[in-house]
Structures are given as C-alpha cells and as structure tokens.
Amino acid sequence: MGAETRCNKDVHYARLHRLLSAAQEEAKALGLKNVLHLSNMALMQTVVDWEGLALEKDADAKLNAAMREKARLSKEHGRATITVVRHDA
C-alpha cells in the first residue's frame, strides 16, 4: 500500500474513531448502558481493523497500546470539531 493511500485511510479511520468517541460520550451522559457497551465494541473493532490486528494472535497489551495510540492520533489529527446536536422531543 502506498504512503498516500495509507495516509488517506488513516484520515478516514481517525474520523470514524472521533465519531464513535462522540457517540460513546453521549451514551455515557444519557446513561444508555447498552449503547455505551456497543460503542466500546465499535471503537475496539475500529482500532483492530485500523491497526490490522488479529485478536486471536495479538496480545492484550498490543491491543491496549493500539487503542491508546489511535485515540491520541484521532484527536490530534482531527480536521474538524464534531458537533453533537441534541434533539429534544
């Protein structure tokens, strides 16, 4: 994979990570435990796919390190702020 393609892929993964993180924060604020659990799973799967990890082979320490690194990267390289608009019924 070329450097430009990899960079473009990283931008998309970082954006997805930020979106999922925002959803996770909202779920936590609203006390939606099932949504919080699902968003945790989605964040983990995003990092696994982004990093190309194989869960059956890679150690938990490697996954934890990747989770921290990708969270840092997604926040550091964010091009736009995510605005969450609440819809009050």
MOPAC internal coordinates of N, CA, C and O (Angstrom, degrees):
PM7 1SCF
backbone

  N    0.0000 0     0.00 0     0.00 0    0    0    0
  C    1.4463 1     0.00 0     0.00 0    1    0    0
  C    1.5194 1   108.09 1     0.00 0    2    1    0
  O    1.2310 1   120.20 1   -47.45 1    3    2    1
  N    1.3266 1   117.23 1   132.55 1    3    2    1
  C    1.4552 1   121.97 1  -179.01 1    5    3    2
  C    1.5161 1   111.67 1   -71.75 1    6    5    3
  O    1.2310 1   121.35 1   -20.24 1    7    6    5
  N    1.3386 1   115.02 1   159.76 1    7    6    5
  C    1.4611 1   120.29 1  -178.41 1    9    7    6
  C    1.5266 1   111.61 1   -61.51 1   10    9    7
  O    1.2310 1   120.38 1   140.63 1   11   10    9
  N    1.3409 1   116.88 1   -39.37 1   11   10    9
  C    1.4627 1   120.23 1  -179.50 1   13   11   10
  C    1.5258 1   110.97 1   -66.83 1   14   13   11
  O    1.2310 1   120.40 1   138.43 1   15   14   13
  N    1.3191 1   116.84 1   -41.57 1   15   14   13
  C    1.4617 1   120.89 1   178.44 1   17   15   14
  C    1.5180 1   110.26 1   -63.94 1   18   17   15
  O    1.2310 1   120.42 1   137.55 1   19   18   17
  N    1.3362 1   116.81 1   -42.45 1   19   18   17
  C    1.4650 1   121.38 1   179.44 1   21   19   18
  C    1.5273 1   110.51 1   -63.11 1   22   21   19
  O    1.2310 1   120.53 1   137.47 1   23   22   21
  N    1.3266 1   116.58 1   -42.53 1   23   22   21
  C    1.4631 1   121.45 1   179.81 1   25   23   22
  C    1.5279 1   110.27 1   -62.84 1   26   25   23
  O    1.2310 1   120.21 1   135.85 1   27   26   25
  N    1.3254 1   117.20 1   -44.15 1   27   26   25
  C    1.4578 1   122.15 1   178.26 1   29   27   26
  C    1.5274 1   110.31 1   -61.82 1   30   29   27
  O    1.2310 1   120.74 1   138.20 1   31   30   29
  N    1.3262 1   116.19 1   -41.80 1   31   30   29
  C    1.4608 1   121.30 1   178.22 1   33   31   30
  C    1.5281 1   110.18 1   -62.97 1   34   33   31
  O    1.2310 1   120.34 1   137.33 1   35   34   33
  N    1.3326 1   116.96 1   -42.67 1   35   34   33
  C    1.4612 1   121.02 1   178.89 1   37   35   34
  C    1.5209 1   111.63 1   -61.32 1   38   37   35
  O    1.2310 1   120.29 1   140.75 1   39   38   37
  N    1.3303 1   117.05 1   -39.25 1   39   38   37
  C    1.4629 1   121.27 1   178.97 1   41   39   38
  C    1.5252 1   109.94 1   -61.03 1   42   41   39
  O    1.2310 1   120.46 1   136.48 1   43   42   41
  N    1.3162 1   116.73 1   -43.52 1   43   42   41
  C    1.4700 1   120.75 1  -179.66 1   45   43   42
  C    1.5271 1   111.54 1   -67.85 1   46   45   43
  O    1.2310 1   120.42 1   136.98 1   47   46   45
  N    1.3254 1   116.81 1   -43.02 1   47   46   45
  C    1.4648 1   119.91 1   177.64 1   49   47   46
  C    1.5257 1   110.97 1   -64.16 1   50   49   47
  O    1.2310 1   120.16 1   139.65 1   51   50   49
  N    1.3331 1   117.30 1   -40.35 1   51   50   49
  C    1.4643 1   120.82 1   179.37 1   53   51   50
  C    1.5261 1   110.58 1   -62.99 1   54   53   51
  O    1.2310 1   120.64 1   138.37 1   55   54   53
  N    1.3260 1   116.37 1   -41.63 1   55   54   53
  C    1.4686 1   120.33 1   178.29 1   57   55   54
  C    1.5282 1   110.55 1   -63.52 1   58   57   55
  O    1.2310 1   120.42 1   134.90 1   59   58   57
  N    1.3153 1   116.81 1   -45.10 1   59   58   57
  C    1.4614 1   120.69 1   178.35 1   61   59   58
  C    1.5241 1   110.52 1   -60.86 1   62   61   59
  O    1.2310 1   120.31 1   138.06 1   63   62   61
  N    1.3262 1   117.01 1   -41.94 1   63   62   61
  C    1.4622 1   121.54 1   179.26 1   65   63   62
  C    1.5309 1   110.31 1   -60.89 1   66   65   63
  O    1.2310 1   120.20 1   136.05 1   67   66   65
  N    1.3373 1   117.23 1   -43.95 1   67   66   65
  C    1.4672 1   120.55 1   178.70 1   69   67   66
  C    1.5290 1   111.47 1   -63.65 1   70   69   67
  O    1.2310 1   120.28 1   138.23 1   71   70   69
  N    1.3194 1   117.08 1   -41.77 1   71   70   69
  C    1.4688 1   120.72 1   178.82 1   73   71   70
  C    1.5258 1   111.38 1   -62.91 1   74   73   71
  O    1.2310 1   120.70 1   135.08 1   75   74   73
  N    1.3206 1   116.26 1   -44.92 1   75   74   73
  C    1.4632 1   120.23 1   179.24 1   77   75   74
  C    1.5266 1   111.25 1   -66.42 1   78   77   75
  O    1.2310 1   120.36 1   143.17 1   79   78   77
  N    1.3264 1   116.92 1   -36.83 1   79   78   77
  C    1.4662 1   120.85 1   177.69 1   81   79   78
  C    1.5251 1   110.90 1   -64.27 1   82   81   79
  O    1.2310 1   120.53 1   139.61 1   83   82   81
  N    1.3337 1   116.59 1   -40.39 1   83   82   81
  C    1.4647 1   120.62 1   177.59 1   85   83   82
  C    1.5241 1   110.59 1   -64.31 1   86   85   83
  O    1.2310 1   120.43 1   137.93 1   87   86   85
  N    1.3200 1   116.79 1   -42.07 1   87   86   85
  C    1.4675 1   120.74 1   177.64 1   89   87   86
  C    1.5251 1   110.42 1   -63.34 1   90   89   87
  O    1.2310 1   120.79 1   140.68 1   91   90   89
  N    1.3136 1   116.10 1   -39.32 1   91   90   89
  C    1.4630 1   121.28 1   179.05 1   93   91   90
  C    1.5359 1   110.61 1   -62.52 1   94   93   91
  O    1.2310 1   120.43 1   135.77 1   95   94   93
  N    1.3233 1   116.79 1   -44.23 1   95   94   93
  C    1.4671 1   120.89 1   179.22 1   97   95   94
  C    1.5236 1   111.39 1   -62.89 1   98   97   95
  O    1.2310 1   120.33 1   138.65 1   99   98   97
  N    1.3182 1   116.98 1   -41.35 1   99   98   97
  C    1.4654 1   120.53 1   178.74 1  101   99   98
  C    1.5281 1   111.04 1   -65.89 1  102  101   99
  O    1.2310 1   120.45 1   137.93 1  103  102  101
  N    1.3236 1   116.75 1   -42.07 1  103  102  101
  C    1.4637 1   120.49 1   178.57 1  105  103  102
  C    1.5258 1   110.43 1   -61.53 1  106  105  103
  O    1.2310 1   120.86 1   139.00 1  107  106  105
  N    1.3198 1   115.96 1   -41.00 1  107  106  105
  C    1.4657 1   120.36 1   178.70 1  109  107  106
  C    1.5253 1   110.39 1   -64.69 1  110  109  107
  O    1.2310 1   120.35 1   135.52 1  111  110  109
  N    1.3325 1   116.93 1   -44.48 1  111  110  109
  C    1.4637 1   121.40 1  -179.72 1  113  111  110
  C    1.5279 1   111.86 1   -62.60 1  114  113  111
  O    1.2310 1   120.70 1   146.03 1  115  114  113
  N    1.3151 1   116.28 1   -33.97 1  115  114  113
  C    1.4640 1   121.17 1  -179.05 1  117  115  114
  C    1.5261 1   113.03 1   -88.57 1  118  117  115
  O    1.2310 1   120.43 1   175.64 1  119  118  117
  N    1.3324 1   116.79 1    -4.36 1  119  118  117
  C    1.4616 1   120.52 1  -179.82 1  121  119  118
  C    1.5209 1   113.36 1    70.79 1  122  121  119
  O    1.2310 1   120.34 1  -150.91 1  123  122  121
  N    1.3176 1   116.96 1    29.09 1  123  122  121
  C    1.4687 1   121.67 1  -179.46 1  125  123  122
  C    1.5289 1   108.95 1   -90.47 1  126  125  123
  O    1.2310 1   120.93 1   -93.12 1  127  126  125
  N    1.3205 1   115.83 1    86.88 1  127  126  125
  C    1.4634 1   121.01 1  -173.13 1  129  127  126
  C    1.5244 1   113.13 1   -61.17 1  130  129  127
  O    1.2310 1   119.82 1   139.14 1  131  130  129
  N    1.3146 1   117.94 1   -40.86 1  131  130  129
  C    1.4679 1   119.91 1  -179.81 1  133  131  130
  C    1.5265 1   111.44 1   -67.17 1  134  133  131
  O    1.2310 1   120.39 1   138.75 1  135  134  133
  N    1.3235 1   116.86 1   -41.25 1  135  134  133
  C    1.4631 1   120.67 1   178.23 1  137  135  134
  C    1.5264 1   109.73 1   -67.04 1  138  137  135
  O    1.2310 1   120.32 1   141.30 1  139  138  137
  N    1.3284 1   116.99 1   -38.70 1  139  138  137
  C    1.4632 1   121.02 1   177.09 1  141  139  138
  C    1.5258 1   110.39 1   -61.20 1  142  141  139
  O    1.2310 1   120.71 1   135.69 1  143  142  141
  N    1.3227 1   116.24 1   -44.31 1  143  142  141
  C    1.4671 1   120.87 1   178.11 1  145  143  142
  C    1.5309 1   110.78 1   -62.06 1  146  145  143
  O    1.2310 1   120.35 1   134.66 1  147  146  145
  N    1.3145 1   116.93 1   -45.34 1  147  146  145
  C    1.4687 1   120.69 1   179.43 1  149  147  146
  C    1.5259 1   111.83 1   -64.62 1  150  149  147
  O    1.2310 1   120.39 1   141.47 1  151  150  149
  N    1.3242 1   116.85 1   -38.53 1  151  150  149
  C    1.4663 1   118.98 1   178.70 1  153  151  150
  C    1.5237 1   111.07 1   -68.48 1  154  153  151
  O    1.2310 1   120.00 1   145.20 1  155  154  153
  N    1.3291 1   117.61 1   -34.80 1  155  154  153
  C    1.4715 1   120.49 1   174.12 1  157  155  154
  C    1.5243 1   110.61 1   -61.46 1  158  157  155
  O    1.2310 1   120.97 1   136.09 1  159  158  157
  N    1.3274 1   115.75 1   -43.91 1  159  158  157
  C    1.4671 1   119.94 1   179.17 1  161  159  158
  C    1.5262 1   110.56 1   -64.37 1  162  161  159
  O    1.2310 1   120.51 1   138.39 1  163  162  161
  N    1.3314 1   116.63 1   -41.61 1  163  162  161
  C    1.4643 1   120.50 1  -179.71 1  165  163  162
  C    1.5264 1   111.16 1   -65.24 1  166  165  163
  O    1.2310 1   120.13 1   139.65 1  167  166  165
  N    1.3276 1   117.36 1   -40.35 1  167  166  165
  C    1.4645 1   120.52 1   177.04 1  169  167  166
  C    1.5236 1   110.93 1   -62.74 1  170  169  167
  O    1.2310 1   120.80 1   135.37 1  171  170  169
  N    1.3311 1   116.07 1   -44.63 1  171  170  169
  C    1.4585 1   119.63 1   179.56 1  173  171  170
  C    1.5264 1   110.65 1   -62.26 1  174  173  171
  O    1.2310 1   119.95 1   135.31 1  175  174  173
  N    1.3243 1   117.70 1   -44.69 1  175  174  173
  C    1.4620 1   120.46 1  -179.38 1  177  175  174
  C    1.5227 1   111.31 1   -65.43 1  178  177  175
  O    1.2310 1   120.35 1   143.97 1  179  178  177
  N    1.3236 1   116.94 1   -36.03 1  179  178  177
  C    1.4639 1   120.49 1   176.79 1  181  179  178
  C    1.5173 1   110.70 1   -61.04 1  182  181  179
  O    1.2310 1   120.36 1   135.33 1  183  182  181
  N    1.3306 1   116.91 1   -44.67 1  183  182  181
  C    1.4670 1   120.94 1   178.98 1  185  183  182
  C    1.5240 1   110.78 1   -66.07 1  186  185  183
  O    1.2310 1   120.17 1   138.13 1  187  186  185
  N    1.3149 1   117.28 1   -41.87 1  187  186  185
  C    1.4706 1   120.97 1   178.85 1  189  187  186
  C    1.5234 1   109.99 1   -59.04 1  190  189  187
  O    1.2310 1   120.55 1   133.00 1  191  190  189
  N    1.3279 1   116.55 1   -47.00 1  191  190  189
  C    1.4633 1   120.36 1   179.70 1  193  191  190
  C    1.5230 1   111.61 1   -68.05 1  194  193  191
  O    1.2310 1   120.51 1   138.01 1  195  194  193
  N    1.3211 1   116.64 1   -41.99 1  195  194  193
  C    1.4639 1   122.28 1  -179.25 1  197  195  194
  C    1.5217 1   110.62 1   -60.99 1  198  197  195
  O    1.2310 1   120.86 1   136.25 1  199  198  197
  N    1.3228 1   115.95 1   -43.75 1  199  198  197
  C    1.4619 1   121.42 1  -176.96 1  201  199  198
  C    1.5246 1   112.24 1   -84.95 1  202  201  199
  O    1.2310 1   120.36 1   164.39 1  203  202  201
  N    1.3310 1   116.92 1   -15.61 1  203  202  201
  C    1.4585 1   120.52 1  -178.38 1  205  203  202
  C    1.5173 1   112.45 1    73.93 1  206  205  203
  O    1.2310 1   120.39 1  -146.81 1  207  206  205
  N    1.3275 1   116.86 1    33.19 1  207  206  205
  C    1.4629 1   121.62 1  -178.81 1  209  207  206
  C    1.5240 1   110.64 1   -81.58 1  210  209  207
  O    1.2310 1   121.27 1   -28.51 1  211  210  209
  N    1.3087 1   115.18 1   151.49 1  211  210  209
  C    1.4626 1   122.10 1   172.74 1  213  211  210
  C    1.5277 1   106.24 1  -112.24 1  214  213  211
  O    1.2310 1   120.34 1   -70.94 1  215  214  213
  N    1.3297 1   116.96 1   109.06 1  215  214  213
  C    1.4605 1   120.71 1  -173.43 1  217  215  214
  C    1.5234 1   113.45 1   -59.28 1  218  217  215
  O    1.2310 1   120.52 1   148.18 1  219  218  217
  N    1.3137 1   116.60 1   -31.82 1  219  218  217
  C    1.4635 1   119.00 1  -179.16 1  221  219  218
  C    1.5258 1   112.28 1   -74.48 1  222  221  219
  O    1.2310 1   120.01 1   164.20 1  223  222  221
  N    1.3361 1   117.59 1   -15.80 1  223  222  221
  C    1.4651 1   121.29 1  -177.49 1  225  223  222
  C    1.5208 1   113.15 1  -110.84 1  226  225  223
  O    1.2310 1   120.28 1   143.12 1  227  226  225
  N    1.3128 1   117.07 1   -36.88 1  227  226  225
  C    1.4615 1   121.09 1  -172.62 1  229  227  226
  C    1.5238 1   111.20 1   -85.27 1  230  229  227
  O    1.2310 1   121.24 1   -39.26 1  231  230  229
  N    1.3221 1   115.22 1   140.74 1  231  230  229
  C    1.4617 1   121.91 1  -178.29 1  233  231  230
  C    1.5294 1   111.08 1   -69.60 1  234  233  231
  O    1.2310 1   121.38 1   -24.92 1  235  234  233
  N    1.3356 1   114.96 1   155.08 1  235  234  233
  C    1.4634 1   120.63 1   177.60 1  237  235  234
  C    1.5239 1   111.69 1   -57.27 1  238  237  235
  O    1.2310 1   120.57 1   143.20 1  239  238  237
  N    1.3290 1   116.52 1   -36.80 1  239  238  237
  C    1.4651 1   120.54 1  -179.24 1  241  239  238
  C    1.5240 1   110.62 1   -60.99 1  242  241  239
  O    1.2310 1   120.47 1   140.96 1  243  242  241
  N    1.3218 1   116.70 1   -39.04 1  243  242  241
  C    1.4643 1   120.44 1   179.23 1  245  243  242
  C    1.5270 1   110.37 1   -66.64 1  246  245  243
  O    1.2310 1   120.28 1   138.87 1  247  246  245
  N    1.3140 1   117.06 1   -41.13 1  247  246  245
  C    1.4634 1   121.11 1   178.18 1  249  247  246
  C    1.5266 1   110.38 1   -64.91 1  250  249  247
  O    1.2310 1   120.18 1   135.20 1  251  250  249
  N    1.3305 1   117.26 1   -44.80 1  251  250  249
  C    1.4660 1   120.52 1   179.53 1  253  251  250
  C    1.5258 1   111.37 1   -61.32 1  254  253  251
  O    1.2310 1   120.61 1   137.40 1  255  254  253
  N    1.3218 1   116.44 1   -42.60 1  255  254  253
  C    1.4655 1   120.62 1   178.19 1  257  255  254
  C    1.5276 1   110.39 1   -63.66 1  258  257  255
  O    1.2310 1   120.42 1   138.35 1  259  258  257
  N    1.3209 1   116.81 1   -41.65 1  259  258  257
  C    1.4645 1   121.03 1   178.99 1  261  259  258
  C    1.5260 1   110.57 1   -65.01 1  262  261  259
  O    1.2310 1   119.98 1   140.20 1  263  262  261
  N    1.3316 1   117.64 1   -39.80 1  263  262  261
  C    1.4678 1   121.34 1   178.94 1  265  263  262
  C    1.5294 1   110.26 1   -60.53 1  266  265  263
  O    1.2310 1   120.41 1   133.85 1  267  266  265
  N    1.3210 1   116.82 1   -46.15 1  267  266  265
  C    1.4665 1   120.56 1   179.71 1  269  267  266
  C    1.5233 1   111.18 1   -64.45 1  270  269  267
  O    1.2310 1   120.59 1   135.24 1  271  270  269
  N    1.3246 1   116.47 1   -44.76 1  271  270  269
  C    1.4648 1   121.16 1  -178.01 1  273  271  270
  C    1.5301 1   111.49 1   -64.16 1  274  273  271
  O    1.2310 1   120.26 1   136.29 1  275  274  273
  N    1.3186 1   117.11 1   -43.71 1  275  274  273
  C    1.4646 1   119.96 1  -178.38 1  277  275  274
  C    1.5270 1   111.07 1   -69.64 1  278  277  275
  O    1.2310 1   119.83 1   145.46 1  279  278  277
  N    1.3221 1   117.93 1   -34.54 1  279  278  277
  C    1.4623 1   120.20 1   175.79 1  281  279  278
  C    1.5246 1   109.70 1   -63.48 1  282  281  279
  O    1.2310 1   120.61 1   137.32 1  283  282  281
  N    1.3229 1   116.44 1   -42.68 1  283  282  281
  C    1.4617 1   120.95 1   178.49 1  285  283  282
  C    1.5291 1   110.65 1   -63.07 1  286  285  283
  O    1.2310 1   120.86 1   133.23 1  287  286  285
  N    1.3262 1   115.96 1   -46.77 1  287  286  285
  C    1.4649 1   120.26 1  -179.22 1  289  287  286
  C    1.5226 1   112.41 1   -62.87 1  290  289  287
  O    1.2310 1   120.67 1   137.33 1  291  290  289
  N    1.3139 1   116.33 1   -42.67 1  291  290  289
  C    1.4661 1   118.86 1  -176.92 1  293  291  290
  C    1.5237 1   111.22 1   -65.40 1  294  293  291
  O    1.2310 1   120.21 1   145.27 1  295  294  293
  N    1.3209 1   117.21 1   -34.73 1  295  294  293
  C    1.4645 1   120.26 1   178.44 1  297  295  294
  C    1.5265 1   110.92 1   -77.30 1  298  297  295
  O    1.2310 1   120.74 1   140.10 1  299  298  297
  N    1.3149 1   116.19 1   -39.90 1  299  298  297
  C    1.4601 1   121.77 1  -177.19 1  301  299  298
  C    1.5246 1   112.45 1   -66.81 1  302  301  299
  O    1.2310 1   120.60 1   141.49 1  303  302  301
  N    1.3166 1   116.46 1   -38.51 1  303  302  301
  C    1.4557 1   120.98 1  -174.31 1  305  303  302
  C    1.5236 1   113.04 1  -103.28 1  306  305  303
  O    1.2310 1   120.40 1  -162.88 1  307  306  305
  N    1.3193 1   116.83 1    17.12 1  307  306  305
  C    1.4603 1   119.92 1   178.99 1  309  307  306
  C    1.5183 1   110.45 1   -67.26 1  310  309  307
  O    1.2310 1   121.04 1   -51.17 1  311  310  309
  N    1.3119 1   115.62 1   128.83 1  311  310  309
  C    1.4640 1   120.22 1  -179.41 1  313  311  310
  C    1.5146 1   111.54 1   -87.05 1  314  313  311
  O    1.2310 1   120.46 1   155.74 1  315  314  313
  N    1.3026 1   116.73 1   -24.26 1  315  314  313
  C    1.4589 1   119.04 1  -177.37 1  317  315  314
  C    1.5192 1   109.29 1  -141.30 1  318  317  315
  O    1.2310 1   121.33 1   -29.37 1  319  318  317
  N    1.2931 1   115.07 1   150.63 1  319  318  317
  C    1.4488 1   120.53 1   176.16 1  321  319  318
  C    1.5220 1   108.22 1   -78.69 1  322  321  319
  O    1.2310 1   120.94 1   -40.70 1  323  322  321
  N    1.3000 1   115.81 1   139.30 1  323  322  321
  C    1.4573 1   120.21 1   177.18 1  325  323  322
  C    1.5194 1   107.61 1   -88.34 1  326  325  323
  O    1.2310 1   120.70 1   -55.01 1  327  326  325
  N    1.2951 1   116.26 1   124.99 1  327  326  325
  C    1.4499 1   121.59 1   178.18 1  329  327  326
  C    1.5148 1   108.12 1  -106.66 1  330  329  327
  O    1.2310 1   121.28 1   -54.47 1  331  330  329
  N    1.3134 1   115.16 1   125.53 1  331  330  329
  C    1.4531 1   120.20 1   178.27 1  333  331  330
  C    1.5167 1   107.13 1  -102.50 1  334  333  331
  O    1.2310 1   120.84 1   -58.40 1  335  334  333
  N    1.3093 1   116.00 1   121.60 1  335  334  333
  C    1.4552 1   121.77 1  -179.47 1  337  335  334
  C    1.5159 1   107.90 1  -103.25 1  338  337  335
  O    1.2310 1   121.12 1   -57.23 1  339  338  337
  N    1.3073 1   115.47 1   122.77 1  339  338  337
  C    1.4621 1   119.88 1   179.01 1  341  339  338
  C    1.5248 1   109.89 1   -84.45 1  342  341  339
  O    1.2310 1   121.77 1   -38.90 1  343  342  341
  N    1.2899 1   114.22 1   141.10 1  343  342  341
  C    1.4575 1   119.88 1   176.63 1  345  343  342
  C    1.5172 1   106.68 1  -111.55 1  346  345  343
  O    1.2310 1   120.62 1   -73.14 1  347  346  345
  N    1.3038 1   116.43 1   106.86 1  347  346  345
  C    1.4578 1   121.09 1   179.68 1  349  347  346
  C    1.5160 1   108.84 1   -91.95 1  350  349  347
  O    1.2310 1   121.68 1   -55.00 1  351  350  349
  N    1.3273 1   114.38 1   125.00 1  351  350  349
  C    1.4668 1   119.56 1  -177.93 1  353  351  350
  C    1.4980 1   111.89 1   -76.75 1  354  353  351
  O    1.2310 1   120.10 1   180.00 1  355  354  353

